[in-house]
Amino acid sequence: MKLVSSARFVTPPLTRRKREWLSKLLDQFAESVNFCIQRCLAHGITSRAGLHHIAYGEWRSKFSIATHWFHSAGQVATQTLRSWRRLCHQGSADPKKPPVYEALTMRLEIWTEKNSTGICWFFGNSIQIRVRRGEYLWLPLVVTKHHELMYMRDWREGKKRVGEITISRFRKDRANVWVPFKREVKVKSAEGVCGIDVNERSINLCILKSSQEPKFIRLDCSKLPAIKHASQLKRKSIQKKLDVPPQHPLQKQRLKAKYHRRERNRMNQLMHVVSKKVAGILSREKVEPVFESLTNIRQSMRSKRKSKNGKALRKDMRRRLNQWPFHKFQFYTEYKTLRSGYQTHYLPHEQVRGTSSTCPICGARNKPNGRMFSCKVCGFKASRHFVGAYNIAARWLTKNVGSHVPPEWRQMQPMVDGAVLQAKSSVKVQKTRDKFATGF
Ligand SMILES: [Zn+2]
């Protein structure tokens, strides 16, 4: 199994000449991609080979950069079109509006012995881009300790290979360089599965192994909604203050961007912490994670999914759930567990329905009532979140492995309770005034 993890490098401040060169190349790349998109649409082409066949001559006469740039641009163009077609098919893009490549980034193929159409070389502490025959742009890279430990050592030993490099300009005089490192991972066979149920304030794991009682782990992560809430308040107050005339649209934009950035960075960091914790548990227990499939999760929240009263979810509840970065959490956990050799599974969309309302003992559907789950048919009682996590694991096991979970597990109690990112309790400490009590 191939494991890809991208490293972000930053260049040291570039000279003016290099900056101008780079931005010219970025422009040329975007133009090339748009040119390729137009040709693909005009001739109904979906593959890179077909594109090469019909548009190469014209591209050559239009652009004065090395011919291999055409391959990299064609790659991006065909991929952009593919995802656009998929979105059109799903109904979330307009088929009459073809995509336009506006991103200020370029994705360049790397030159290897196998891939002679590459235009980019990676040397560890710098990259070299071929512009024209005999004309190269060198970008030095700042290699930190983190890069050295995580990527460079393995890369030098030949354990990791480098994929397509993405370059973008960012603030002032530096450029961003993303380098994907690929590694082959041997997939281990797991001893069992672990259902993962994500809730607003907690992540619940249910570990199922053959001939063992289910094990539950609850990870408290109430810090996440707390951060979301705090930054929401912050945004509101900024809006309130800056909406009063005289208006400063630029300042408002800048402030909003700043807080958005801050919030995103914080959330990413927290997601890394949580997913690392989860991946640690998974590799310790030697189990494969099973997630709910997230296909159409946003849409389902918008309309179909009903709350316990039978109405669509309330607006603020929807907002709160929409803010939870489910996908990010799954993505991080997936690659972190793959590092230790375990594959991630997804419970298909059709099977996700009713995971937290089906009784694990008798299979009856119950309306969830508060935090506790209680079955009206057989009287089984447990925490609702654990029932959800258990059902995810059990359904996947029954369908894919065929092993059924013994029905005699009636003591479904939370066993381990781990606080990863607990929100700070907002207890106000009373200030002592003794200092000022002068005693008169
Ligand atoms: Zn029951």
Residues whose N, C-alpha, C, O or C-beta is under 5 A from the ligand:
A	BS01	ZN	C359 I361 C362 G363 A364 C375 V377 C378 G379 F380
